[in-house]
């Protein structure tokens, strides 16, 4: 599977999980959920052009975006863990792992 396909899948999965978390978590988790939204927004900036980035430029272009999105997700996960929302935190952890694996493959 290509990097661009994986990138788009990660974006879609973050969007899907964010929607689910908004539906299931209480309002006091809004700050954490906003960070999940910020991660998706970060990835969305390149969603249309990711397939047009040449192979030798992928790492240079995608790494900063992926690292920023990962950072947002990591902060959201910690906030959810601190609020004793372990199941939601584990969902975020899985999203972080998807980004981490993609970064390693760059």
C-alpha positions as CSV (number, residue, x, y, z in Angstrom):
1,X,0.0,0.0,0.0
2,X,1.4,3.4,-0.9
3,X,2.3,6.1,1.5
4,X,-0.4,8.4,0.1
5,X,-3.1,5.8,0.6
6,X,-2.0,5.1,4.1
7,X,-1.8,8.8,4.9
8,X,-5.4,9.2,3.7
9,X,-6.6,6.2,5.6
10,X,-5.0,7.6,8.8
11,X,-6.8,10.9,8.3
12,X,-10.1,9.1,7.7
13,X,-9.6,7.0,10.8
14,X,-8.9,10.0,13.0
15,X,-12.0,11.7,11.7
16,X,-14.1,8.6,12.3
17,X,-12.8,8.1,15.8
18,X,-13.1,11.7,16.7
19,X,-16.8,11.6,15.8
20,X,-17.3,8.5,17.9
21,X,-15.5,10.0,20.8
22,X,-17.6,13.2,20.6
23,X,-20.7,11.0,20.8
24,X,-19.5,8.9,23.8
25,X,-17.4,11.1,26.0
26,X,-18.7,13.7,28.4
27,X,-18.3,17.5,27.9
28,X,-15.4,17.7,30.3
29,X,-13.2,16.0,27.7
30,X,-13.7,18.8,25.1
31,X,-10.1,20.0,25.4
32,X,-8.8,16.5,24.6
33,X,-11.2,16.1,21.8
34,X,-10.2,19.4,20.3
35,X,-6.6,18.1,20.1
36,X,-7.9,15.1,18.1
37,X,-9.6,17.5,15.8
38,X,-6.4,19.5,15.5
39,X,-4.5,16.4,14.5
40,X,-7.0,15.7,11.7
41,X,-6.8,19.3,10.6
42,X,-3.0,19.1,10.4
43,X,-3.3,16.0,8.1
44,X,-6.1,17.5,6.0
45,X,-3.8,20.3,4.7
46,X,-2.0,17.7,2.5
47,X,-4.8,15.3,1.9
48,X,-5.3,16.3,-1.7
49,X,-1.7,16.7,-2.7
50,X,-0.1,13.8,-0.8
51,X,-0.2,11.6,-3.9
52,X,1.6,14.2,-6.0
53,X,4.6,14.5,-3.7
54,X,7.6,12.8,-5.3
55,X,9.1,9.8,-3.6
56,X,12.3,11.6,-2.6
57,X,10.4,14.5,-1.0
58,X,7.9,12.5,1.0
59,X,9.9,12.4,4.2
60,X,10.7,16.1,4.0
61,X,7.1,17.1,3.4
62,X,5.2,14.6,5.5
63,X,7.4,14.2,8.6
64,X,6.7,17.6,10.1
65,X,2.9,17.2,9.5
66,X,2.8,13.7,10.9
67,X,4.9,14.6,14.0
68,X,2.6,17.6,14.7
69,X,-0.5,15.4,14.4
70,X,1.1,12.7,16.6
71,X,1.9,15.4,19.2
72,X,-1.7,16.5,19.3
73,X,-2.9,12.9,19.7
74,X,-0.4,12.2,22.4
75,X,-1.5,15.2,24.4
76,X,-5.2,14.2,23.9
77,X,-4.4,10.6,25.1
78,X,-2.6,11.8,28.2
79,X,-5.5,14.1,29.1
80,X,-8.0,11.3,28.6
81,X,-5.9,9.0,30.8
82,X,-5.8,11.6,33.5
83,X,-9.6,11.9,33.3
84,X,-9.9,8.1,33.7
85,X,-11.2,7.5,30.2
86,X,-8.9,4.5,29.5
87,X,-10.9,3.1,26.6
88,X,-10.9,6.4,24.7
89,X,-7.2,6.8,25.5
90,X,-6.5,3.4,24.0
91,X,-8.3,4.4,20.8
92,X,-6.0,7.5,20.6
93,X,-3.0,5.3,21.3
94,X,-3.9,3.1,18.2
95,X,-4.1,6.2,16.1
96,X,-0.7,7.3,17.3
97,X,0.7,4.0,16.4
98,X,-0.6,4.3,12.8
99,X,1.2,7.6,12.5
100,X,4.3,6.2,14.1
101,X,4.4,3.3,11.6
102,X,4.0,5.6,8.7
103,X,6.8,7.8,9.9
104,X,9.1,4.8,10.2
105,X,8.3,3.8,6.7
106,X,9.2,7.2,5.3
